[in-house]
Amino acid sequence: METVKIEGYNENWPLMFQEEKRQVEEIMTDKAIAIEHIGSTAVPGLSAKTVIDFMVGVKDLAEVEAFIEPLARIGYEHVVHKEFPNRRFFRKGQWRAGTHHLHVYVYGSEEWDHQLAFRDYLRDHSEAMMQYDQLKRELADKYPHDRAAYTNAKHPFITEILARVKL
């Protein structure tokens, strides 16, 4: 099982995202409608696992097949998650110690909008961001060697925030 380690906010995370964004833009050229930094590393002041999450919006997920090999050349492994049929996922870095997660969604889809809404809500509401920070630290202590349990335990908070946004 993967260890859950939370670190304080790092001002280099946005720079790390920008570097990956540049490389992915070069590969996906005109197919990438937008590329967004998401997840906890995209929220200034929020603690996080040291994995840069970002997403690419495309017109059709079928377009992603053409990018599996080019993304592999810059270190991204395509990982199939059948439980998420509306997403294509790539990871970069050592197995169980990845450095980047690339999520590909249809631009403007519900999944795309939820990612942005949650990130933006935490950016705009410091009290919610601090509550999420505390929750993540508590869950990392509770599930230090069970990343799936850690992730699942965050779901009610995320759902509550999305309900506030009323997408």
N, C-alpha and C positions, 0 to 999 in steps of 0.2 A: 504494500500500500504506500501511497505517496504521502510524505510528511507535509503538514500544513504549517507554514512559517509565514507570519505576518510581520512586515517591516513598516516603520514610519515612512511618511511620504518622502519621495526622492525627487528633487527638482530636475534630475536628468531624465525622468520617465518621458516627458513630452519630447525631448530631443531624440530619445531612442525611438519613439513612435515616428517622428519625422523622417529619420533615416530609413526605417522599414517602408514607410509610405512611398518615399522616393523610389526605392527599388521595385516595389510592387507596381507602381504607376508605369515604370519603364517596361515591365512585362505585360501588364494588362491593357496598356495604352488606351484605346478608345472604348474598351468594354467596361472599364471601371467608371461608373457614373459619379460615384463619390467614395471617399475613403475617410473613415472617422475613427478616432481614438475612443475606445469605450472601456468599460470596466473601471475598477477602483483606481488604477494608475492614471486615469483620465480626469480624476477629481482632485484638484489641489487641496492638500491638507489631509487627505484620506489615506490611512494605512492600507497596505495591500500585500498580496503575494507578489513576488518580484517577477511577474509575467505581464508583458505588454499585450493587452488585448486590443485588437482593432478589427474593423469590418470594412468590407468592400461591398458596395451596392452595384448590382448588375441588372440588366433587363430580364435575363432568363438564366436560371441555374444551369441549364444545359451548356452554356458558354464556358463554364468552369473547366470542363473536360480538357479543353485546349491548353489550359494553363497548369495542369498538374506537373508535367515534365519541366517547364521553365521555372516554376516555383521550386521544384526539387533542386534545381541547379543552384539556387541561393539558400538552400538549407531547409525548405519547408516540406514536411512530410504530410501527404494527404491521409486523413484518418476518417474512415466511414463510421458515422454514428446513425444507425438506422432509426433510433428513437427521435431524431431530429431531421425529418425528411425535407424541411424547408431551409436547410442550412448546409453549406459545404464547409468543412473544417480542415485547417492545416496547422501543424505545430512545428516550431523551430527550437532546436536545442536538444540537449541530451535527454533520452527517455527518462521520464519521471523527474526531470529537472529542466523542463522547457523554459525558454526565455521569451517566446512570442507565440501568441495564438491568433491566427487569422480566421475570421468568420466571414463567410460570403453569403449574403442574402439578396433576395430580389429587392431592388431599391424601392422604398416606399411601402414595403410589405408590413404586416403587423409586427413581425419579428424585428425588422429594421426600426420601425417607429418606437417600439418598446425599449430597445437598447438606448436610443437617443433620449427618450423621455426620462428614463431612470437616471442616466448620467446627468442630464440637465437639471433635474429636480435636486439632486444632491449638490450640484454646483451652486444652485440658487438658494438653497435652504440649509444653512449651516447647522441648525439644530438636528435636522434629519441626517445630515452627513455625520455628525458626532455620534448620533444613536447607532448608525450603521457601523461606524468605526468600533464602537464599544461591543456591539453584537459580534462582529467578526473576530475580535480579540478573544471574547468569551468562548466562541465556538472553536477557535483554533486551540484553546486550552482544553476544551472538552473532547475534541476529536483530533488530537495531534497527528494521528497516523491513519486517518480515514477521510480522505479528501471528498469522497462521495457524500458521506454523512455531513461533513462541514458545508458543502454546497447545498445539499437538500435542506438543511436547517436554516439557511438564509432565505429560502423561497418565500415564507410567509411575509417577511419584511418587504421584499421586492414587490410582491403582489399588492400589499397595502399601499405602497408608494404609487404603483401604477393605477390603483383605484382612485387615488387622490388626483392624479393627472386626468383621469377620465378620458382615455383614448377611445 
